Amino acid sequence: MKKIIKRASAPTPKFFKVLRNVGLALAAIGGTILAAPITLPVIVTTIGGYVAVAGGVLSAASQLSTTDDSQ
């Protein structure tokens, strides 16, 4: 667990910072679709769920990337 915490707090390369932000935006869009106060078609809510999950995974993977090759 210490390795993961150390890796998450290590400097992130610029490319992965951009990917992290894109992932956060996708997660926010998916969450907004899922939490919509109106009834949406099933396909839209399904796509919203997939977008939210993909955004979360993209953000997490991008945050754990580092420039240090020794880890």
C-alpha positions, 0 to 999 in steps of 0.5 A, a space after each residue: 500500500 505504501 508503494 501505491 501512495 508513494 506513486 500517487 504522490 509522485 510527479 505526473 508527466 504533462 501528457 498524463 495530467 491532460 488525460 487525468 483531466 479528460 477522465 475527470 470530465 468524462 466521469 462528471 458528464 457520466 455522473 450528470 447523466 446518471 443523476 438527471 432529474 428527468 427520465 431518460 431512455 435506457 440506452 442513454 443511462 447505460 451509456 452514461 454509466 459506461 462513460 462514468 466508469 471509463 472516466 474514473 479508470 482513466 483518471 486513476 491510471 493517469 494519476 498513478 503514472 510517474 516519470 521515475 523508472 525505478 518504481 
